Amino acid sequence: MQNDDIETSMDEKRTDETAEASDDLLLVEDLALSVEEAIAAQDEASARLVDEEEFKALVNEALEGVGGRFLFKMKLEQDDETCHVAAGVVGNGENSQFLLLTLPETGGKLKVETATASKNPIARITEAYAGVMEAFKAAA
């Protein structure tokens, strides 16, 4: 293989990686907009505490809007603030994209990020959790 062939191959790989990263960002942006619309539809949500069921409903609605699935939710204490945290997945198999959604209990802006980019320790368990749930489903 000549140097020109190697350079072309490397350029194609970079283009593919850039396209994938761009797709991931678009997915996260779409999901964030979907959730923000759901929150805006409930005007009083920002003026009071957001309970776990309300958070789950908002996350489910947003994930369904982009063809995703809800994995799990929990409440965490982060930086002296109580937050709702949920994990979701969009896509199947090798094309799966795991997402982490965080909302302060006091309401406000929902943070949506890919699990791979998140600094939240919960992000590390999302893929493993999905694998365990798939194994349980297959065994049932």
C-alpha positions as CSV (number, residue, x, y, z in Angstrom):
1,M,0.0,0.0,0.0
2,Q,1.4,3.4,-1.0
3,N,1.5,6.4,1.3
4,D,-1.3,8.0,-0.7
5,D,-3.5,5.0,-0.1
6,I,-2.7,5.1,3.7
7,E,-3.5,8.8,3.9
8,T,-6.8,8.3,2.0
9,S,-7.7,5.5,4.3
10,M,-6.9,7.6,7.4
11,D,-8.9,10.5,6.0
12,E,-11.9,8.3,5.4
13,K,-11.7,6.9,9.0
14,R,-11.5,10.5,10.4
15,T,-14.5,11.5,8.3
16,D,-16.5,8.4,9.6
17,E,-15.5,9.2,13.2
18,T,-16.5,12.9,12.8
19,A,-19.8,11.9,11.3
20,E,-20.5,9.5,14.2
21,A,-19.6,12.2,16.8
22,S,-21.8,14.7,14.9
23,D,-24.7,12.1,14.9
24,D,-24.3,11.6,18.7
25,L,-24.4,15.4,19.3
26,L,-27.6,15.7,17.1
27,L,-29.2,12.9,19.0
28,V,-28.4,14.5,22.4
29,E,-29.6,17.9,21.2
30,D,-32.9,16.3,19.8
31,L,-33.5,14.6,23.2
32,A,-32.7,17.7,25.2
33,L,-35.2,19.7,23.1
34,S,-37.8,17.0,23.4
35,V,-37.4,17.0,27.2
36,E,-37.4,20.8,27.4
37,E,-40.6,20.9,25.5
38,A,-42.2,18.4,27.9
39,I,-41.0,20.5,30.9
40,A,-42.2,23.7,29.4
41,A,-45.7,22.1,28.9
42,Q,-45.8,21.8,32.7
43,D,-45.3,25.4,33.8
44,E,-45.5,24.7,37.5
45,A,-42.7,22.0,37.4
46,S,-40.0,24.6,37.8
47,A,-41.8,26.3,40.7
48,R,-41.9,23.2,42.9
49,L,-40.0,20.0,43.6
50,V,-40.0,17.5,40.8
51,D,-41.0,14.1,42.1
52,E,-39.6,10.8,40.9
53,E,-42.7,9.8,38.9
54,E,-42.9,13.1,37.1
55,F,-39.2,12.9,36.2
56,K,-39.7,9.3,34.9
57,A,-42.6,10.4,32.8
58,L,-40.7,13.3,31.3
59,V,-37.7,11.1,30.5
60,N,-39.9,8.4,29.0
61,E,-41.7,10.9,26.8
62,A,-38.4,12.4,25.6
63,L,-36.8,9.0,25.0
64,E,-39.8,7.7,23.1
65,G,-39.7,10.9,21.0
66,V,-36.2,9.9,19.6
67,G,-36.9,6.1,19.5
68,G,-35.1,5.4,22.8
69,R,-35.8,3.2,25.8
70,F,-35.7,4.0,29.5
71,L,-33.2,1.9,31.5
72,F,-33.3,3.1,35.1
73,K,-33.6,6.1,37.4
74,M,-32.4,7.0,40.8
75,K,-32.0,10.0,43.1
76,L,-28.5,11.2,44.0
77,E,-26.9,13.9,46.1
78,Q,-24.5,15.8,43.8
79,D,-22.6,18.9,44.8
80,D,-24.9,19.5,47.8
81,E,-27.9,19.2,45.6
82,T,-30.4,16.4,45.2
83,C,-30.8,15.3,41.6
84,H,-32.8,12.9,39.6
85,V,-30.7,10.8,37.3
86,A,-31.9,8.5,34.6
87,A,-30.3,6.3,32.0
88,G,-31.6,5.6,28.5
89,V,-30.5,3.9,25.3
90,V,-31.1,4.7,21.7
91,G,-30.5,2.2,19.0
92,N,-29.8,-1.6,19.3
93,G,-26.7,-3.8,19.5
94,E,-23.5,-2.2,18.3
95,N,-25.4,0.9,17.3
96,S,-26.6,1.6,20.9
97,Q,-26.0,5.0,22.3
98,F,-26.3,5.2,26.1
99,L,-27.5,8.5,27.6
100,L,-27.6,10.0,31.0
101,L,-30.3,12.5,31.9
102,T,-29.9,14.6,35.1
103,L,-32.4,17.1,36.6
104,P,-32.2,18.9,39.9
105,E,-35.0,18.0,42.3
106,T,-35.9,21.7,42.5
107,G,-36.5,21.7,38.7
108,G,-34.6,23.7,36.1
109,K,-32.7,22.6,33.1
110,L,-32.4,18.9,32.2
111,K,-28.8,17.9,31.4
112,V,-28.5,15.3,28.7
113,E,-25.2,13.7,27.8
114,T,-23.8,10.5,26.3
115,A,-22.7,8.0,28.9
116,T,-19.2,7.9,27.3
117,A,-18.8,11.7,27.7
118,S,-20.3,12.0,31.2
119,K,-18.2,12.5,34.3
120,N,-21.1,11.2,36.4
121,P,-20.1,7.9,38.0
122,I,-23.6,6.5,37.2
123,A,-22.7,6.6,33.5
124,R,-20.2,3.8,34.0
125,I,-22.9,1.3,34.9
126,T,-25.5,2.1,32.2
127,E,-24.2,-0.3,29.6
128,A,-23.6,-3.1,32.1
129,Y,-27.2,-2.6,33.4
130,A,-28.6,-2.8,29.9
131,G,-26.7,-6.1,29.4
132,V,-28.0,-7.6,32.6
133,M,-31.6,-6.6,31.7
134,E,-31.2,-8.2,28.3
135,A,-29.9,-11.4,29.9
136,F,-32.9,-11.5,32.3
137,K,-35.3,-10.9,29.4
138,A,-33.7,-13.8,27.4
139,A,-33.9,-16.1,30.4
140,A,-37.6,-15.4,31.0
